[in-house]
Amino acid sequence: MRELALNMAGVTVRRGEKLLLDDISLSIPQGSHWAVLGPNGAGKTTMLKIAATLLYPSEGTVDILGHRFGRVDTRELRKTIGLVDPKQRFTNLPAHEIVLSGLTASNGLLPRWSASASELERCALMLELVGMTARADRYWADMSQGEKARTLIARALIISPTLLLLDEPTTGLDLPGRETLLSVIDGLRAALPGLTTVMITHHVEEIAASTTDILMIKDARILASGTVSEVMTPENLGALYDMSVSLETVRSRWFAFDALH
């Protein structure tokens, strides 16, 4: 049996009277690649924040890479977790400096800090992996949404994480930007076989072909979870979005349609 990158048991998150997560139990093996689907407000981002050690549950236990919340220094644990959040804001720096800022967990380079030769080499490798080598000197304010997304992935990867979390990385992308980013995600999964990834999305067409497992969340609870072939069905999608769904695949990618129109 493979070791687990993430294990949640009976996880509940309350904010006053509202349940953000309700009795979530989930096991994610190391080396697997998950897509998380669900309507707005379902609890997807709350779950990801817990996985990123940014939020503690009200109830339940959480183990990340074999370490249990409450028994481990989360500052150390975060050094093994990469987080991609398109809503994050940065000082207007060039791409290579934003990637390097991942080493200091800051929104820009720290005063009196300079990268070592090996860190600069690692930065160059990550920019190459996401196809940003030719744009390494492009400033944040001048980047397209797709370039920003790829820069954020390189930034998350520079710490050599074991677990990579992506919170709707395709937000705001046009068709070329989306397809480039999904190709990058497929490529890094192939290039980094020990990496575990969890990616939140609203749309089935934004699920990368290399995805191995699906988690569907609705009303703060798990509706379905398991391998793509088990979970990605018209019945599950229909229950998730309260509509009749027709589902098709093209080149290992999924496309959903309203079955009544």
N, C-alpha and C positions, 0 to 999 in steps of 0.2 A: 504494500500500500504506500502511495506517495505521501510525503509529509505535507502538512497543511500550511499554506501561506496565511490564510485567514479562517478563523473559526468563531462563529457567534452562536451563543446558546441562550435562548429566552431573552433576547435583547429588547428592551422597551425604553423609549424616550418620551418623557412627558414635559409639556410646557403648560403649566396651569392645568386646565381641564382637557387640553388637547393632546391627543396621542400622535406623535410624529413617527414613531415606530412601535409596533404592537407585537411582542412575542416573536421576534425574528430569530430563527435558527438556520444557520448556513455554513457550509464547509466548502472552501475553495482550495483545491490542491495546488501545490507549487508547480509552475510550468503550464498552468491552464490559462485560458484567455476568455474572459467573461464580458458579455454585454448586458447592461441593466436597462430594462424597458419599463415605462410606466407613465401614467398621466401626470400633469403638473400637480404638485403637492402630495404625491404618493408616498414620499419618504426616501427617494433615491439619493439625493444629496446629503441628507442626514446620515444615511448608512455609510456613504463615502467619507464623510467627516469623521465618523467613528473609526473607519479603517485607516484614516490618515492620522489618528491619535489626536485630533483637534476637538473631539467631543466625547464625553464619557456618557455611557448609558445610565438611565435611572434604575434599571434592573438588568440582570443577566450578566454573563461572562463573555469576555472577548480575548481571544488569543491571536496575536499577530506574529508570524514567523517563530512560533513556539514560545512566545513570551506573553504572559497574562497581564492585562491591565490591572494596576494596583500593586503589582509585584516587580515592576520594571521601570527604569528611568525612561520616560517617553521621549525625552530629548535625545537619548542615545538611539532609541528605536526608530525615530524619524530619519536617522541617517541611512536607513535601509529602505525607505519609502520615498518614491517620487510622486509628486502631485502636480497635475496639469489642470489649472483653473483659468479659463479664458477671461474671467472677470478680474483677475489680478492686474493691478496697475504698476507701471514701472517708471523710474526716471528715464528720460529720453536718452538712452544709451544705444550704441551699436549692438548688433545681434551677438557678437562674440563676448561682449562684456555682460550682457544679460545672461548668457549661458553660464559664464563664470560666476555670476552672482548666486547661482544654485549652490555653490560651495560654501557660501557664507549665510545661506538662508535669508537673504536680504532682498530688497527691491532695487538694489543698485550696488555697485562696488563700495566696500567700506574704506574710509580714510585709513591710510597707513597700512593697507593690506595689498599685497601683490601676489599673483599666482606664481607657482613654481613652474619649472620647465615641463615637468610631467603633467601638471594640471593644464597648462596651455596646450600640450599635445592631446590630452583627453578632450579638451574643448573642441579642437579642430576635428577630431574623430567623430564627435557627436554632431557637429554641424554637417559633416559629410554624410553621416547616416540619415539625416533628415532632409538632405538636399539643399542645404543653406550655405554651402561653401562659397559660392559666388556672391552671396549676399551677406557675408560675415560682417561687413562694415556698414550695412544699411541701418539707419537709426530707427528706433521703435516707432516714432511718429510717422515715418515714411513707409512703413511696412504695410502690405495688404493683410487682411484678416488671416489668410492662409499662411503667410510668412510668419505672422505672430504666433499662430498655432504651432507651427513646426519649430520655431525658436523655443517656445515653452516646453515642448517635448524634449528637445536637446538639453535644456536647462534641468529638467527633471532627471534626465539620464546621466548627467555628469557625475553624480554621486555614486554611480554604479548600483542602483537600487535593486533589491530582490523583488519588490512589489511596486508596480506602476499603476497609479490611479488617474483616470482621465474623466473630468466632469464636463460632459458635453463639448468636446474639443472641436466639433464641426459647427458650432454656433456661428451664425453670420457668414458662413462661407457660400460662395457661388458654386456652380457645378464643377468647374475646373479645380477650384480650391478644395472642395470636398473630396473629389476623386484623387487628387494628389496626396491629401492627408491620409486617406484610407490606404493608399498604396504605401505610404511611409510606415503606417502602423503594421501592415502585413510584413514589410521588409524588416522592421526592427524585431518583430516577433521571431522571424526566421534567423536573424543574425544573433539574437540573444536568447538561446534556448532555455536558459535557467530562469528567465524573467516570467513573472506572473502579472497579468494585466486585467484591470477591471475598468470598463468604459461605459459611462452613462450616455444614453441617447434617447430621443423621443421617437425616432423614425427607424423602421426596420431597414430601409434602404441605406442607412448610415452604419449598418453593422458590417464590419470588415470581414472578408472571406475567411480569414484565419481564425475567426472566433470559434471556440470549442464548446462554450456553455452559455446558457441564457438564464437570467434571473428576471422574472416579471413581478413588479410590486404594484399593489393597488390598495388604496385606503390604509396605508401604513402596514400592510401585511403582505406576506409572500403569496402570490397567486400560483406561481409555478417556478420550478428551477430544475436544471439538469442539462444534459447535452443538447446541442442545437437540434438534432434530429428528433429528440423526445419532446422538446418544449415548443419549438417553433411550428405551431399548428394553427389553422384558421379558428379552431374552437378556442384555444387559449387567447389568441389575439382578440377575438370577438368578445370574450369575457373581460379582457383587460380594458378595452376601449368602449364597451357597451354598444357594439355594432356588429353587423354581419360582415365577415371579412373573407375575401378571396386572396389566396397567397400563391405567389409564383417565385421560382428561382431562375436566375440567369448567371452563369459562370460563378456559382457558389455564393451569389448575392441574393438577398431577399427583397421582394416587392409586394406590398399589400394594397388592396383595392376594396372599395365599398362593393360588397357582393350584390347589393340591391340596385346598383346603377350601372 
